[in-house]
Amino acid sequence: MRKTLGVVLLVLISLLFVVYAVRWVKHRMEYAVSDAVFVKADQMATLSFQVSGKVVKIYKDLGDFVKAGEVLAEIEPEDYKLQVEALEEKIRSLRAKRSALQLEISRVSKELSLGVESSYLAFEELAKREETLLSQKREVEAQLELLKRDRERFKELLDKGLIPQRKYEEIDTNYRVMLERKKALEKSIEEVQTAKRRAMVGVSTARASLGRVQELQKQLEVLDGELSALERQRELAKRNLEYTKLMAPFDGVVAKRFISVGDLVRPGQPAFSVMNLDSLYVEVLLEETKLKGVQKGSKAYVRLDAYPGLVLEGEVEEISPASAATFALAPRDVSAGEFTKVVQRIPVKIKLKNEDKKLLRVGMGGRVEIKRQ
């Protein structure tokens, strides 16, 4: 009887083992199972100040919710404000100097234009006057030549007693008057020619002033270059002033605070870590041998160690096109010929339902079962 009971018990245990084994094999055929599970976030950033300074205010702490653009902390801004104000004062001074220089260029250019124009007009008028006088001189010289011949002829007649003295004196007087008129015209022509030379000197002087305008233009170009450089420095100083406030890049929650009031921080030094809770997901490093049947959209069931007995539902959102080892900081070097076959793991991203995301915390571990298709 005892022997029969033992046999029956052994048979029952064997049946249970077989049933369990069949179910286990069937489950492994239907599901890809892995314990290499990690909770991660698509949007998680470690923030730092871009300028150095002393922390004077902290507005958010661990676990606080933040909005994009909301200020998390602030460093002493006074030095950066003074830099901006000093640059703005320099820019105002240079702009005033530039404005005065432009007025000077405008004035000199106007004077130059008027000087050249008036000198040319005067020269042209004098040239016309000279031409008129020369024409008159030629007429007088022609008349003077006739009078000279008449005077010589009448002198001969007078010496022979053929004409009275009065007749010769009349011709002689006309000759002398015409001679004086010629001298007066020659003097006028000389005065006009002198005035013409003065007018040409005025034109030359006005043209020489063009060098002054060019010099002022060069000074203006130098000022424009200095202004441009100062404006760039001011924009940089304004950005540095803005950088004294550390702002959240997106909506999320403060996951870590690394600084305190009174700390001296430098650019790039971690200050806050901010995470978007809506971007949490589960990553499975699935063995390549288990990848068969796993596709985008496959159902997934997640059991986290933090919540025993609780099953979270989701689906496969992405399957990495490369193994996790491909992006390792120190990848394996098989060029020397040493090679040991190792099963590679492929990162698979699991997206959970929105209500289940609230339970996730970055870094959690657990177990995932993915329904094969």
C-alpha positions in Angstrom: 0.0 0.0 0.0 2.8 2.4 0.9 4.6 1.4 -2.2 1.6 2.1 -4.4 1.1 5.5 -2.7 4.7 6.4 -3.4 4.3 5.5 -7.1 1.1 7.5 -7.3 2.8 10.5 -5.7 5.8 10.2 -8.0 3.5 10.1 -11.0 1.6 13.2 -9.9 4.9 15.1 -9.3 6.1 14.0 -12.7 2.8 15.1 -14.3 3.0 18.5 -12.5 6.6 18.9 -13.7 5.7 18.0 -17.2 2.7 20.4 -17.2 4.9 23.2 -15.8 7.6 22.4 -18.3 5.2 22.5 -21.2 3.6 25.7 -20.0 7.1 27.2 -19.4 8.3 26.2 -22.9 5.0 27.4 -24.4 5.3 30.7 -22.6 8.9 31.2 -23.8 7.8 30.5 -27.3 5.0 33.0 -27.1 6.8 35.7 -25.1 10.3 37.2 -25.1 11.3 37.5 -21.5 14.1 39.5 -20.0 15.3 40.8 -16.7 17.6 43.5 -18.2 15.0 46.2 -17.7 15.7 49.9 -16.9 13.4 52.8 -16.6 14.7 55.8 -18.6 13.5 59.3 -19.8 13.6 60.8 -23.3 13.7 64.3 -21.8 16.2 64.4 -18.9 18.8 67.2 -18.8 21.5 68.2 -16.4 21.6 72.0 -16.4 24.5 74.3 -15.6 25.2 78.0 -15.7 27.0 79.3 -18.7 28.8 82.0 -16.7 30.6 82.0 -13.4 29.5 83.7 -10.2 28.0 83.3 -6.7 24.6 81.7 -6.3 22.3 84.2 -4.6 18.8 82.7 -5.1 17.4 79.2 -5.6 13.7 79.1 -6.7 13.2 75.3 -7.1 14.1 72.2 -5.1 14.0 68.5 -5.5 10.6 67.2 -6.7 9.3 70.7 -7.7 7.4 70.9 -10.9 8.7 73.5 -13.4 7.5 75.1 -16.7 9.7 75.7 -19.7 11.5 79.0 -19.2 10.9 79.1 -15.5 13.9 80.4 -13.4 15.4 77.7 -11.3 18.3 79.6 -9.7 20.2 82.9 -10.1 23.8 84.0 -9.6 25.0 87.5 -8.7 24.2 89.7 -11.8 25.8 93.0 -10.7 29.1 92.6 -12.5 27.4 91.6 -15.7 25.0 94.6 -15.4 28.0 96.9 -15.1 29.6 95.5 -18.2 26.4 96.1 -20.2 26.0 99.6 -18.9 29.7 100.4 -19.6 29.4 99.2 -23.2 26.2 101.1 -23.7 27.8 104.3 -22.5 30.7 103.8 -24.9 28.3 103.1 -27.7 26.3 106.3 -26.9 29.6 108.3 -26.9 30.7 106.9 -30.2 27.3 107.5 -31.8 27.4 111.1 -30.7 31.0 111.4 -32.2 29.8 109.8 -35.4 26.8 112.2 -35.7 29.2 115.2 -35.2 31.5 113.7 -37.8 28.7 113.3 -40.3 27.7 116.9 -39.8 31.3 118.0 -40.4 31.5 115.9 -43.6 28.2 117.4 -44.8 29.4 120.9 -44.1 32.8 120.5 -45.7 31.3 118.8 -48.7 28.7 121.6 -49.1 31.4 124.3 -48.8 33.6 122.4 -51.3 30.8 122.1 -53.8 29.9 125.8 -53.4 33.6 126.8 -53.6 34.3 124.9 -56.8 31.0 126.1 -58.4 31.5 129.7 -57.5 35.2 129.6 -58.6 34.3 128.1 -62.0 31.5 130.6 -62.5 33.9 133.5 -61.7 36.5 132.0 -64.1 34.0 131.7 -66.9 32.8 135.2 -66.4 36.4 136.5 -66.4 37.2 134.5 -69.5 34.2 136.1 -71.3 35.3 139.5 -70.1 38.9 138.9 -71.3 37.6 137.9 -74.7 35.6 141.1 -75.0 38.5 143.3 -74.0 40.8 141.5 -76.4 38.3 142.0 -79.2 38.1 145.7 -78.3 41.9 145.9 -78.1 42.1 144.5 -81.7 39.6 147.1 -82.9 41.6 149.9 -81.2 44.8 148.6 -82.6 43.3 148.6 -86.1 42.0 152.2 -85.7 45.4 153.2 -84.2 47.2 151.9 -87.2 45.0 154.0 -89.5 45.5 157.0 -87.4 49.2 156.5 -87.3 49.4 156.5 -91.1 47.2 159.5 -91.3 49.3 161.3 -88.7 52.5 160.6 -90.7 50.9 161.7 -93.9 49.6 164.9 -92.4 53.0 165.6 -90.9 54.6 165.5 -94.3 51.9 167.8 -95.7 52.3 170.2 -92.8 56.1 170.3 -93.3 55.5 171.2 -97.0 53.0 173.9 -95.9 50.1 172.2 -97.7 47.7 172.0 -94.7 47.2 174.2 -91.7 48.6 173.4 -88.2 45.1 172.9 -86.8 44.4 170.0 -89.1 47.5 168.1 -88.1 46.9 168.8 -84.4 43.4 167.3 -84.8 44.8 164.1 -86.3 47.6 163.9 -83.6 45.0 164.4 -80.8 42.9 161.5 -82.1 46.0 159.3 -82.4 47.0 160.1 -78.8 43.5 159.4 -77.5 43.3 156.1 -79.2 46.8 155.2 -77.9 45.6 155.9 -74.3 42.5 153.8 -74.9 44.7 150.9 -76.0 46.8 151.3 -72.8 43.6 151.3 -70.7 42.4 148.2 -72.5 45.8 146.5 -71.9 45.6 147.3 -68.2 42.0 146.0 -68.0 43.1 142.8 -69.7 46.0 142.4 -67.3 43.6 142.9 -64.3 41.2 140.3 -65.8 44.0 137.8 -66.3 45.1 138.3 -62.7 41.5 137.7 -61.5 41.4 134.6 -63.6 44.5 133.2 -61.9 43.0 133.9 -58.5 39.8 132.1 -59.6 41.9 129.1 -60.7 43.7 129.2 -57.3 40.2 129.1 -55.7 39.3 126.0 -57.7 42.6 124.3 -56.8 42.0 125.2 -53.1 38.5 123.8 -53.3 39.8 120.6 -54.9 42.5 120.3 -52.1 39.6 120.4 -49.6 38.5 117.1 -51.1 41.4 115.4 -49.2 39.9 116.7 -46.0 36.5 115.1 -46.9 38.3 111.8 -47.7 40.1 111.9 -44.3 36.8 112.5 -42.5 35.2 109.6 -44.4 38.0 107.3 -43.3 37.5 108.5 -39.7 33.8 107.7 -40.1 34.6 104.2 -41.4 36.9 103.6 -38.4 34.1 104.7 -36.0 31.6 102.4 -37.7 34.0 99.5 -37.2 34.4 100.4 -33.5 30.7 100.7 -33.1 30.0 97.4 -34.7 32.6 95.7 -32.5 31.1 97.4 -29.3 27.6 96.4 -30.3 28.7 92.7 -30.7 30.4 93.0 -27.2 27.2 94.5 -25.8 25.1 91.6 -27.2 27.5 89.1 -25.7 27.4 91.0 -22.3 23.5 91.0 -22.5 23.5 87.2 -23.1 25.9 86.8 -20.2 23.5 88.8 -18.0 20.6 86.6 -19.1 22.8 83.5 -18.3 22.9 84.6 -14.7 19.4 83.1 -14.5 19.2 79.3 -15.0 15.9 78.4 -16.7 14.1 75.1 -17.3 14.4 74.0 -20.9 11.1 72.1 -20.8 8.1 71.2 -18.6 9.1 68.7 -16.0 10.2 68.0 -12.4 13.4 68.7 -10.6 15.2 65.3 -10.2 18.3 66.6 -8.5 19.8 69.9 -7.1 23.5 70.1 -7.0 24.0 73.7 -5.7 23.2 75.8 -2.7 22.9 79.5 -2.0 26.4 81.0 -1.6 28.2 78.4 -3.8 30.6 79.7 -6.4 29.8 78.1 -9.7 31.7 77.9 -12.9 30.4 77.4 -16.5 29.4 73.8 -17.1 29.2 72.8 -13.4 26.1 70.7 -12.8 23.4 72.7 -11.0 20.1 71.0 -11.6 18.8 67.9 -13.2 15.3 68.2 -14.8 13.2 65.4 -16.1 9.9 65.3 -18.1 7.7 62.7 -16.4 5.7 62.3 -19.6 8.8 61.1 -21.4 9.5 58.1 -19.1 9.7 54.7 -20.8 11.0 51.2 -20.1 14.1 50.0 -22.0 14.8 46.3 -22.4 18.2 45.0 -23.4 16.8 41.9 -25.2 19.1 39.1 -26.2 19.4 38.8 -29.9 18.3 35.1 -29.6 15.0 36.3 -28.2 14.3 38.9 -30.8 12.3 36.6 -33.2 8.7 37.7 -33.4 9.3 41.0 -31.5 8.0 43.8 -33.6 7.0 47.4 -33.3 3.5 47.4 -31.7 4.0 44.1 -29.9 2.2 43.9 -26.5 4.5 44.1 -23.4 3.9 43.4 -19.8 6.2 45.0 -17.2 6.7 43.9 -13.6 8.8 46.4 -11.6 10.7 45.3 -8.5 9.3 48.3 -6.7 5.7 47.1 -7.2 5.6 43.3 -6.6 2.5 41.7 -8.1 1.6 44.7 -10.2 1.7 44.2 -14.0 2.0 47.3 -16.2 0.8 47.1 -19.8 2.5 48.7 -22.8 3.7 48.1 -26.3 7.0 48.1 -28.2 7.6 51.6 -29.6 11.1 51.2 -31.0 13.7 48.5 -31.7 17.2 49.7 -32.0 19.0 49.0 -35.3 22.2 48.3 -33.4 23.3 46.4 -30.3 24.0 48.1 -27.0 27.7 47.1 -27.3 28.0 49.2 -30.5 27.8 52.4 -28.6 29.8 51.3 -25.6 32.5 53.8 -24.4 35.1 51.0 -24.7 33.9 48.7 -27.6 35.5 45.3 -28.0 38.6 45.2 -30.2 38.7 41.9 -32.1 41.3 43.1 -34.6 44.0 41.1 -32.8 42.2 37.9 -33.6 41.0 37.2 -30.0 37.3 36.5 -30.2 34.8 35.0 -27.8 31.2 34.7 -29.0 28.9 36.7 -26.7 25.2 37.0 -27.1 24.5 40.6 -28.0 21.6 42.6 -26.5 19.4 44.8 -28.6 17.7 47.9 -26.9 13.9 47.8 -27.1 11.9 50.7 -26.1 8.6 50.0 -24.3 5.9 52.7 -24.1 3.5 52.3 -21.2 0.0 53.7 -20.8 -0.1 57.3 -19.5 -1.7 56.3 -16.2 1.1 53.8 -15.6 3.9 56.3 -16.3 3.2 58.0 -12.9 4.6 54.9 -11.2 7.9 55.0 -13.0 11.1 56.4 -11.6 14.3 56.6 -13.6 16.7 53.8 -12.8 14.0 51.3 -11.6 14.5 47.6 -12.7 12.2 44.7 -13.2 11.1 42.1 -15.7 9.4 42.4 -19.1 7.5 39.9 -21.2 6.9 40.8 -24.9 4.2 39.0 -26.8 5.7 37.6 -30.0 3.8 38.2 -33.3 
